[in-house]
Amino acid sequence: MWLIYKKGFKSYLQLEKSLSENSVDAYLRDIDKLTQYLSSSYPEIKPGELNLQHLEKFLEWITKLGMTPSSQSRIVSGIRNFYKYCLQEQISKTDPSALLETPKLVKHLPDILSFSEIELMSNSIDVSAPEGVRNRAIIETLYSCGLRVSELVTLRLSCLYFDAGYVRIIGKGDKERLVPIGTYAIKYINIYRETIRLHLPVAPGNEDFVFLNRRGSKLSRIMIFMIIKEIAKKIRIKKNISPHTLRHSFATHLVEGGADLRAVQEMLGHESITTTEIYTHLDREYLRNTLQQFHPAYK
């Protein structure tokens, strides 16, 4: 019975919300979890008949399954989006998820790197090796533009506007944004293009991707993680480092330097300013650590 509603919800997410395939699949898995519960507890119930108590019992059920608060919060988000669709299509007259409380999350601020640590990472790369030139360009681009790893691996030559100092990024939900790019990133991308990439046997369909492996194919996300981890290990950085660490560092350094939060939001491609506001917390944490380290009353 719920299959027809899920098909309609999928079309809504794809066509009206313009979400990526991964995001659509994640929302559908959330609704699958709800229907799994309903099939055993309320097998005949329809979306328009659900109320707050039904959903609260569902949350109790997934809690007993051992789901973490973050997983529960994601599922609640999926249910809320499902009911936006149901209201729009008049499948339901009310939204039972409106008053549903999201489980409280413990906020873990991500590790960030200092500018000197990022310089150390960049300078430790052996650019006399072909892959070293590429990896240096990758580090410089991640930090210069604050890209997600998925945005880096899909960066295209046709999206580089170096004369204007910008790159065009295709972000989440295929949303485009223009992001400034620094001189070091431009320098090393150009060196990579002119001395390494030019001589690679480019695989069909990969002609426009900036960063390629030795077989001429687009790099995978896992490969970028491995490159970053290997560099961090080489210079003995003890922090939990990933490509996202460079994105966090990019944003944090901007906020620390006094950048406008709306500008940072635009560069990161955040849909909501509340997502960007985490970097104000990071900034306050930085100030607190600085105070404890240097103020005589805290010694």
C-alpha positions as CSV (number, residue, x, y, z in Angstrom):
1,M,0.0,0.0,0.0
2,W,2.8,2.4,0.9
3,L,4.7,1.6,-2.3
4,I,2.7,4.1,-4.4
5,Y,3.3,6.8,-1.8
6,K,7.1,6.1,-1.9
7,K,7.1,6.2,-5.7
8,G,5.5,9.6,-5.6
9,F,7.8,10.8,-2.9
10,K,10.8,9.7,-5.0
11,S,9.6,11.7,-7.9
12,Y,9.0,14.7,-5.6
13,L,12.6,14.5,-4.3
14,Q,14.1,14.1,-7.8
15,L,12.0,16.7,-9.7
16,E,11.0,19.3,-7.2
17,K,13.8,19.2,-4.7
18,S,16.5,18.4,-7.3
19,L,18.3,16.1,-4.9
20,S,21.2,13.9,-5.8
21,E,20.7,10.2,-6.3
22,N,22.4,9.5,-2.9
23,S,20.2,11.9,-1.1
24,V,17.1,10.5,-2.6
25,D,18.1,6.9,-1.7
26,A,18.8,8.1,1.9
27,Y,15.3,9.6,2.3
28,L,13.7,6.5,0.8
29,R,15.6,4.3,3.3
30,D,14.2,6.5,6.1
31,I,10.7,5.9,4.9
32,D,11.4,2.1,4.5
33,K,12.4,2.0,8.2
34,L,9.0,3.7,9.1
35,T,7.0,1.3,6.9
36,Q,8.9,-1.7,8.3
37,Y,7.7,-0.7,11.8
38,L,4.1,0.1,10.6
39,S,3.8,-3.3,8.8
40,S,4.1,-5.1,12.1
41,S,2.3,-2.7,14.4
42,Y,-0.3,-0.9,12.2
43,P,-0.5,-2.9,8.9
44,E,-3.5,-1.1,7.5
45,I,-2.6,2.5,8.4
46,K,-2.2,5.1,5.7
47,P,0.0,8.3,5.7
48,G,-3.0,10.5,6.4
49,E,-4.0,8.5,9.4
50,L,-0.7,8.6,11.3
51,N,-0.5,10.9,14.3
52,L,2.2,12.1,16.7
53,Q,1.8,9.1,19.0
54,H,2.4,6.7,16.2
55,L,5.7,8.4,15.3
56,E,6.8,8.6,19.0
57,K,6.3,4.9,19.3
58,F,8.3,4.4,16.1
59,L,11.1,6.4,17.6
60,E,11.0,4.2,20.7
61,W,11.2,1.2,18.4
62,I,14.3,2.4,16.5
63,T,15.9,3.4,19.8
64,K,15.5,-0.2,21.0
65,L,17.1,-1.4,17.8
66,G,20.2,0.5,19.0
67,M,20.1,3.4,16.5
68,T,22.3,6.4,17.5
69,P,20.7,9.8,18.0
70,S,22.3,11.1,14.8
71,S,20.7,8.2,12.8
72,Q,17.4,8.9,14.5
73,S,17.6,12.6,13.7
74,R,18.3,11.8,10.0
75,I,15.2,9.5,9.9
76,V,13.1,12.2,11.5
77,S,14.3,14.6,8.8
78,G,13.3,12.1,6.2
79,I,9.8,11.7,7.7
80,R,9.3,15.5,7.8
81,N,10.2,15.8,4.1
82,F,7.8,12.9,3.3
83,Y,5.0,14.8,5.0
84,K,5.8,18.0,3.1
85,Y,5.2,15.9,0.0
86,C,2.0,14.4,1.5
87,L,0.6,17.8,2.4
88,Q,1.4,19.2,-1.1
89,E,-0.3,16.2,-2.8
90,Q,-3.2,16.3,-0.3
91,I,-2.4,12.7,0.8
92,S,-2.6,14.0,4.4
93,K,-4.4,17.0,5.9
94,T,-2.0,17.2,8.8
95,D,1.7,16.8,9.5
96,P,2.1,14.5,12.4
97,S,5.9,15.0,12.4
98,A,5.6,18.8,13.1
99,L,5.8,18.4,16.9
100,L,8.0,15.3,16.8
101,E,11.1,16.0,19.0
102,T,14.4,15.3,17.4
103,P,16.8,13.4,19.6
104,K,19.4,15.6,21.3
105,L,22.8,15.4,19.6
106,V,26.2,15.9,21.2
107,K,28.0,18.3,18.9
108,H,31.5,17.2,18.1
109,L,33.5,20.0,16.5
110,P,35.7,18.7,13.7
111,D,39.4,18.7,13.7
112,I,41.0,21.6,11.9
113,L,44.5,22.4,10.7
114,S,46.5,25.5,11.3
115,F,47.7,27.4,8.3
116,S,51.3,26.3,9.1
117,E,50.1,22.6,9.2
118,I,48.5,23.0,5.8
119,E,51.7,24.6,4.5
120,L,53.7,21.7,6.0
121,M,51.4,19.2,4.2
122,S,51.8,21.0,0.8
123,N,55.6,21.5,1.1
124,S,56.1,17.8,2.1
125,I,54.9,16.6,-1.3
126,D,57.6,15.6,-3.7
127,V,56.7,17.5,-6.8
128,S,59.5,15.9,-8.9
129,A,57.2,12.9,-9.2
130,P,54.2,13.1,-11.6
131,E,51.6,12.1,-8.9
132,G,53.3,14.6,-6.5
133,V,52.4,17.5,-8.8
134,R,48.8,16.3,-9.0
135,N,48.6,15.8,-5.2
136,R,50.0,19.3,-4.5
137,A,47.4,20.7,-6.8
138,I,44.7,18.7,-5.0
139,I,45.8,20.0,-1.5
140,E,46.0,23.6,-2.8
141,T,42.6,23.4,-4.4
142,L,40.8,21.8,-1.4
143,Y,42.1,24.4,0.9
144,S,41.9,27.4,-1.5
145,C,38.2,26.7,-2.4
146,G,36.8,24.8,0.6
147,L,35.5,22.0,-1.7
148,R,33.7,18.8,-0.7
149,V,35.6,15.8,-1.9
150,S,32.8,14.9,-4.3
151,E,33.2,18.4,-5.8
152,L,36.9,18.0,-6.2
153,V,36.8,14.7,-8.1
154,T,34.1,16.0,-10.5
155,L,35.8,19.4,-11.1
156,R,36.0,20.0,-14.8
157,L,38.4,21.8,-17.0
158,S,35.5,23.7,-18.6
159,C,34.6,25.1,-15.1
160,L,38.0,26.7,-14.6
161,Y,37.9,30.5,-15.1
162,F,41.4,31.4,-14.0
163,D,41.5,34.7,-15.8
164,A,38.7,35.9,-13.5
165,G,40.0,33.9,-10.5
166,Y,37.0,31.6,-10.1
167,V,36.0,28.0,-10.5
168,R,32.4,26.9,-11.2
169,I,31.4,24.1,-8.8
170,I,28.5,21.6,-9.2
171,G,27.5,21.0,-5.6
172,K,24.8,19.0,-3.7
173,G,21.6,18.7,-5.7
174,D,23.4,19.8,-8.9
175,K,23.4,23.3,-7.6
176,E,26.0,25.5,-9.1
177,R,28.2,28.2,-7.4
178,L,31.2,30.3,-8.3
179,V,34.0,30.0,-5.9
180,P,37.2,32.2,-5.8
181,I,40.4,30.3,-6.3
182,G,43.8,31.3,-4.9
183,T,47.1,31.9,-6.8
184,Y,48.8,28.8,-5.4
185,A,46.0,26.5,-6.5
186,I,45.9,28.1,-10.0
187,K,49.7,27.7,-10.2
188,Y,49.8,24.0,-9.3
189,I,46.8,23.1,-11.4
190,N,48.4,24.8,-14.4
191,I,51.7,22.9,-13.8
192,Y,49.8,19.7,-13.5
193,R,47.8,20.3,-16.7
194,E,50.8,21.4,-18.7
195,T,53.5,18.9,-17.5
196,I,51.6,15.8,-16.3
197,R,48.0,15.6,-17.4
198,L,48.8,16.6,-21.0
199,H,50.7,13.3,-21.4
200,L,48.2,10.9,-19.8
201,P,46.2,8.5,-22.0
202,V,42.8,9.9,-21.1
203,A,40.0,7.3,-20.8
204,P,36.9,8.0,-22.9
205,G,34.4,10.1,-21.0
206,N,37.0,11.5,-18.7
207,E,38.4,14.2,-21.0
208,D,36.9,17.2,-19.0
209,F,37.8,16.1,-15.5
210,V,40.7,18.0,-14.0
211,F,42.3,15.3,-11.8
212,L,43.0,11.9,-13.3
213,N,44.7,8.7,-12.1
214,R,47.6,7.2,-14.1
215,R,45.1,5.3,-16.3
216,G,43.5,8.6,-17.3
217,S,40.3,8.1,-15.4
218,K,38.6,10.4,-12.8
219,L,39.9,9.9,-9.3
220,S,37.6,8.3,-6.8
221,R,36.7,9.8,-3.4
222,I,38.5,6.9,-1.7
223,M,41.7,7.8,-3.6
224,I,41.5,11.4,-2.3
225,F,41.1,10.1,1.3
226,M,44.1,7.9,0.9
227,I,46.3,10.7,-0.5
228,I,45.4,13.0,2.4
229,K,45.9,10.3,5.0
230,E,49.3,9.4,3.5
231,I,50.5,13.0,3.6
232,A,49.3,13.5,7.2
233,K,51.1,10.3,8.2
234,K,54.3,11.4,6.5
235,I,54.5,14.6,8.5
236,R,53.2,13.0,11.7
237,I,50.1,15.0,12.2
238,K,48.1,13.2,15.0
239,K,44.7,14.7,14.2
240,N,42.0,12.8,12.5
241,I,42.6,14.1,9.0
242,S,40.4,13.7,5.9
243,P,39.7,15.9,2.8
244,H,36.8,17.5,4.8
245,T,39.4,18.7,7.3
246,L,40.7,21.1,4.6
247,R,37.2,22.3,4.0
248,H,36.7,22.9,7.7
249,S,40.0,24.7,8.0
250,F,39.2,26.9,5.0
251,A,35.9,28.0,6.6
252,T,37.4,28.4,10.1
253,H,40.3,30.5,8.9
254,L,37.9,32.8,7.1
255,V,35.7,33.2,10.1
256,E,38.7,33.8,12.4
257,G,39.9,36.5,9.9
258,G,36.5,38.3,10.2
259,A,34.8,37.1,7.0
260,D,31.1,37.7,6.7
261,L,29.2,34.5,7.5
262,R,26.9,34.9,4.5
263,A,29.9,35.0,2.2
264,V,31.3,31.9,3.8
265,Q,27.9,30.2,3.4
266,E,27.9,31.1,-0.3
267,M,31.5,29.7,-0.9
268,L,30.8,26.5,1.0
269,G,27.5,26.0,-0.9
270,H,25.5,25.6,2.3
271,E,21.7,25.8,1.8
272,S,21.1,27.1,5.3
273,I,23.1,29.7,7.2
274,T,22.6,27.6,10.4
275,T,25.0,24.9,8.9
276,T,27.7,27.6,8.4
277,E,27.2,28.8,12.0
278,I,29.2,25.9,13.3
279,Y,32.3,27.8,12.3
280,T,31.4,30.6,14.8
281,H,31.5,27.9,17.5
282,L,34.9,26.8,16.2
283,D,36.0,30.4,16.3
284,R,35.0,30.8,19.9
285,E,36.8,27.5,20.7
286,Y,39.9,28.9,19.1
287,L,39.6,32.1,21.1
288,R,39.1,30.2,24.3
289,N,42.2,28.0,23.6
290,T,44.2,31.1,22.8
291,L,43.2,32.7,26.1
292,Q,44.1,29.6,28.1
293,Q,47.4,29.4,26.4
294,F,48.6,33.0,26.6
295,H,46.7,34.9,29.3
296,P,48.6,34.9,32.6
297,A,45.4,34.4,34.7
298,Y,44.9,31.0,33.0
299,K,48.4,29.7,33.4
